[in-house]
Amino acid sequence: MSWQRLSYAVFIAALLVMVAAVAIRMRSDAPRDAGLVAQLVSPGPLSSAHQSFAGQCTACHTPGKGVETRTCLTCHAGTDFGTKQSTQFHAKATQCTSCHVEHEGERGIIRMDHAALLDMAKWRQPLAGMSTTRSLTPETALNCASCHAFRDPHQGLFGTDCASCHKTDSWKIANYRHPSVNSTQCAECHKAPPSHFMEHFSMVSQRAAGSKARVDQCYACHATDSFNNIRKRGWYDHH
């Protein structure tokens, strides 16, 4: 056998020994190596709510398809996010990952972010049909009533043009001042609750306020800083 062939045979034998050694080592360290591989392929940290799934990719990801909505619903279908007023719009959603993206740690959407909704409105429905007479602001680009109509605090008195008064970062109106405490035109903006049109009004509300005022005489019982601040009585919450 020539020296060249002998060297080649030794090289092949050494290579086979190395491959066998690596295979044995990987088999003995399989759990640790699996975790290491998961860390290497993970695009980022999970949110605290999903930390228990760290390293368990298939718990959320379907091979060849990614994250499917039905997988999310395995855990989230039992919550009230589809019926609770403030989150009821989720009932119309078809793809959870359109808004909720994982592997961003706590930077992902966990609470309502109107700015994120606006971003999606730009690339999904690029301002088609939007009025050109109004300035383009985060408020005008969103259809507020599509989510907030379920519980309108204005009871329909001000229509659905929420953006004419409200901003997306705060419900409170900047520099707003309530009319004089001596104003008697409350009904221009306020409606009495249903309980005021029942026996509850005469049996409870009038007695609590110590007044025989009519339902349309809001000013006789209520202060302007809060509906529950009853004149000469203080704070009263029974509505």
C-alpha atoms as one frame of an Amber mdcrd trajectory, in Angstrom:
protein
   0.000   0.000   0.000   1.415   3.367  -0.982   2.004   6.091   1.565  -0.657
   8.250  -0.097  -3.349   5.574   0.240  -2.375   4.900   3.849  -2.694   8.592
   4.724  -6.104   8.705   3.100  -7.293   5.652   5.056  -6.072   7.139   8.349
  -7.869  10.411   7.593 -11.165   8.622   6.860 -10.864   6.551  10.044 -10.174
   9.643  12.147 -13.122  11.438  10.573 -15.447   8.536  11.386 -14.240   8.512
  14.992 -14.916  12.247  15.298 -18.426  11.903  13.850 -19.190   9.042  16.245
 -17.884  11.033  19.220 -20.000  14.067  18.318 -23.090  11.884  17.884 -22.581
  10.279  21.302 -22.041  13.685  22.930 -25.148  15.159  21.300 -27.215  12.185
  22.435 -26.110  12.557  26.055 -26.634  16.337  26.042 -29.829  16.297  23.955
 -32.051  18.230  26.417 -29.471  20.942  26.923 -28.642  21.138  23.225 -32.335
  21.363  22.309 -32.694  24.349  24.577 -29.576  25.904  23.079 -30.897  25.426
  19.552 -34.219  26.993  20.542 -32.375  30.019  21.903 -30.312  30.318  18.748
 -33.319  30.257  16.402 -35.609  32.398  18.602 -36.033  35.892  17.107 -36.395
  37.501  20.547 -37.738  37.180  24.101 -41.356  36.273  24.786 -43.726  38.499
  26.726 -44.152  37.668  30.406 -47.578  36.133  29.701 -46.022  33.579  27.341
 -42.781  32.877  29.204 -43.983  29.394  30.097 -43.766  28.501  26.389 -40.095
  29.443  26.059 -38.279  26.792  24.046 -41.567  25.108  23.067 -41.918  26.489
  19.549 -44.635  24.078  18.437 -46.875  25.174  21.317 -47.714  28.236  19.202
 -46.148  27.669  15.775 -47.619  25.227  13.276 -44.851  23.825  11.032 -45.061
  25.388   7.597 -47.854  27.797   8.616 -46.615  29.855  11.540 -48.932  31.033
  14.319 -52.575  30.215  13.611 -55.539  31.933  15.252 -57.066  28.625  16.327
 -53.917  27.923  18.327 -54.265  31.244  20.164 -57.904  30.469  20.924 -56.884
  27.249  22.638 -55.957  29.410  25.619 -57.783  32.680  24.995 -61.264  31.522
  23.961 -62.254  31.200  27.608 -61.610  34.886  28.354 -64.119  37.721  28.029
 -62.155  39.736  25.461 -64.838  39.037  22.849 -67.740  40.189  25.017 -66.285
  42.855  27.302 -67.256  46.307  26.002 -63.746  47.720  25.838 -62.392  44.712
  23.914 -65.501  43.517  22.094 -64.051  44.422  18.711 -61.903  41.288  18.990
 -64.986  39.257  18.076 -64.621  40.556  14.508 -60.893  39.840  14.278 -59.757
  36.961  12.086 -55.997  36.919  12.638 -54.504  37.537  16.091 -51.008  38.153
  14.727 -52.267  41.146  12.745 -51.890  43.091  15.993 -50.201  40.832  18.522
 -46.640  39.925  17.598 -44.481  37.885  19.934 -40.723  37.743  20.518 -40.587
  41.462  21.284 -40.586  41.077  25.053 -42.800  43.619  26.768 -42.660  45.923
  23.728 -45.411  43.981  21.966 -49.058  45.090  22.044 -50.418  44.067  25.433
 -52.805  46.948  26.079 -54.833  49.078  23.699 -52.626  51.171  21.446 -54.626
  53.365  19.068 -51.432  54.328  17.240 -50.942  50.672  16.289 -54.474  50.558
  14.908 -53.710  53.630  12.849 -50.585  52.049  11.386 -52.594  49.051  10.236
 -55.299  51.294   8.802 -52.650  52.874   6.582 -51.414  49.660   5.001 -54.682
  47.725   4.974 -57.142  50.411   3.952 -55.031  53.233   2.526 -57.417  56.089
   3.168 -59.865  54.911   0.480 -63.065  56.923   0.617 -61.842  59.157   3.431
 -63.053  62.740   3.293 -60.429  65.091   1.869 -61.966  68.103   3.604 -60.768
  66.987   7.028 -57.191  67.096   8.191 -55.562  63.681   8.437 -54.954  63.020
  12.128 -54.782  59.795  14.127 -58.334  60.470  15.263 -59.906  61.035  11.830
 -58.204  57.959  10.366 -60.001  55.654  12.803 -63.672  54.751  13.034 -64.160
  55.272  16.768 -67.818  54.234  16.756 -66.961  50.774  15.436 -65.594  49.944
  18.895 -67.084  52.517  21.256 -70.708  52.481  20.100 -71.435  49.518  22.367
 -71.307  51.847  25.338 -71.705  55.464  24.324 -71.295  57.677  27.409 -73.016
  60.500  25.496 -76.059  58.303  24.834 -76.220  59.319  21.176 -76.506  63.061
  21.847 -73.256  63.956  20.071 -73.364  61.529  17.158 -70.397  59.373  16.162
 -67.824  62.019  15.245 -65.706  61.349  18.347 -62.614  62.886  16.737 -64.198
  66.335  16.818 -63.500  66.414  20.567 -61.373  63.450  21.640 -57.787  62.370
  20.955 -56.440  58.830  20.814 -54.016  59.298  23.710 -56.566  60.607  26.213
 -60.335  60.623  26.574 -60.250  63.944  28.405 -60.730  67.079  26.326 -57.873
  69.551  26.635 -58.846  72.930  28.103 -62.465  71.821  28.474 -64.494  73.776
  31.002 -67.940  72.699  32.104 -70.628  75.415  31.847 -71.388  77.428  34.954
 -72.486  75.533  38.038 -75.573  77.727  37.900 -76.522  76.491  34.438 -79.945
  74.886  34.129 -79.569  73.577  30.573 -78.149  70.170  31.541 -80.397  68.292
  29.104 -78.560  69.828  26.145 -75.712  67.399  26.808 -76.926  64.915  29.413
 -79.622  62.277  29.576 -81.004  60.879  32.800 -80.224  57.199  33.448 -83.045
  54.663  32.982 -83.479  54.375  36.767 -84.703  57.987  36.869 -87.739  57.006
  34.814 -88.789  54.266  37.231 -90.042  54.144  40.800 -86.402  54.015  41.855
 -86.237  57.770  41.248 -88.933  58.697  43.772 -88.186  55.912  46.229 -84.388
  56.228  46.347 -82.822  59.011  44.273 -85.051  61.869  45.430 -84.803  60.790
  49.047 -81.026  60.443  48.900 -80.711  63.932  47.425 -83.327  65.398  49.748
 -85.056  67.056  46.817 -88.363  66.808  44.983 -86.839  67.936  41.690 -88.115
  66.598  38.391 -86.050  64.285  36.212 -85.176  67.145  33.836 -83.941  69.342
  36.708 -80.513  67.693  36.976 -78.936  70.827  38.455 -81.142  70.597  41.563
 -79.319  67.489  42.787 -76.104  66.988  40.810 -72.876  69.001  40.960 -70.956
  69.636  37.735 -67.715  67.860  38.677 -69.309  64.421  38.922 -72.682  62.791
  38.406 -72.243  61.127  41.808 -71.526  64.367  43.667 -74.933  65.248  45.138
 -75.431  68.818  46.283 -75.525  69.209  50.085 -75.075  65.439  50.456 -71.634
  64.686  49.088 -70.567  61.589  47.199 -73.366  59.135  46.484 -72.876  56.149
  44.177 -76.007  54.086  43.676 -76.526  53.999  39.906
